[in-house]
Amino acid sequence: MEPRVKGFVQSYNRERGYGFIVPLGGSDPVYVERDDIEGDPQVLSEEQQVTFAIELGEGRMAARRVRP
């Protein structure tokens, strides 16, 4: 099982289905898409704490298996 990271939602556009999550500890924000959110993606809101895995996506770091 991959290590999980804690962080918070910096922004999330529900209509377009993407946003950014900031890992705790001051790392750069990582990209997140609707398909990588476990459960209902409509529940994400700014400043909400989440846990997730970080993987290299299409040329950038991306949040995977995001759990609110």
Backbone torsions as a table, in degrees:
resi	resn	phi	psi	omega
1	MET	NA	137.1	-177.5
2	GLU	-74.0	152.1	176.5
3	PRO	-67.7	141.6	179.0
4	ARG	-102.9	147.4	-177.4
5	VAL	-116.4	144.8	173.2
6	LYS	-96.6	148.2	178.3
7	GLY	-168.2	-167.8	177.7
8	PHE	-138.9	153.5	-179.0
9	VAL	-74.0	120.6	176.3
10	GLN	-81.8	-45.2	178.0
11	SER	-158.8	152.2	176.2
12	TYR	-154.6	121.3	179.7
13	ASN	-95.7	105.5	-176.5
14	ARG	-64.3	-36.8	-179.0
15	GLU	-66.4	-41.7	-178.1
16	ARG	-90.3	-20.1	174.6
17	GLY	79.7	32.5	175.9
18	TYR	-150.1	166.5	178.6
19	GLY	-176.5	-159.4	-177.9
20	PHE	-136.5	143.9	177.9
21	ILE	-122.7	136.4	179.2
22	VAL	-102.7	117.9	176.2
23	PRO	-66.5	143.8	175.3
24	LEU	-62.8	143.0	-178.7
25	GLY	106.4	-2.0	172.5
26	GLY	89.8	13.7	176.7
27	SER	-69.5	165.7	177.5
28	ASP	-64.4	149.5	177.3
29	PRO	-60.1	147.5	176.5
30	VAL	-115.5	148.5	-177.5
31	TYR	-75.7	143.7	175.4
32	VAL	-136.8	138.4	175.8
33	GLU	-112.7	157.0	-179.5
34	ARG	-49.1	-43.0	-176.4
35	ASP	-67.0	-15.6	-179.0
36	ASP	-95.8	6.1	-180.0
37	ILE	-100.8	123.7	178.3
38	GLU	-80.0	132.0	-176.5
39	GLY	89.1	-153.1	-176.0
40	ASP	-83.7	112.9	-179.8
41	PRO	-65.4	-16.3	-179.2
42	GLN	-72.3	-11.0	-177.6
43	VAL	-84.5	-11.8	-179.3
44	LEU	-69.5	137.3	177.2
45	SER	-143.3	158.5	-178.8
46	GLU	-57.6	140.8	179.1
47	GLU	74.6	-0.5	178.7
48	GLN	-70.8	136.8	176.8
49	GLN	-80.8	141.4	179.8
50	VAL	-142.3	164.9	168.9
51	THR	-119.3	151.8	-175.2
52	PHE	-166.7	168.5	172.6
53	ALA	-105.9	151.3	178.0
54	ILE	-112.5	129.5	177.8
55	GLU	-136.9	158.7	174.8
56	LEU	-76.0	118.4	178.8
57	GLY	-94.7	-147.2	-179.1
58	GLU	-72.7	74.7	177.9
59	GLY	84.0	4.8	179.1
60	ARG	-151.4	163.0	177.5
61	MET	-72.8	139.4	-175.9
62	ALA	-136.0	148.3	176.1
63	ALA	-85.3	133.0	178.4
64	ARG	-125.0	153.0	175.9
65	ARG	50.5	52.2	-178.3
66	VAL	-74.3	130.8	177.9
67	ARG	-121.5	120.3	176.5
68	PRO	-67.3	NA	NA
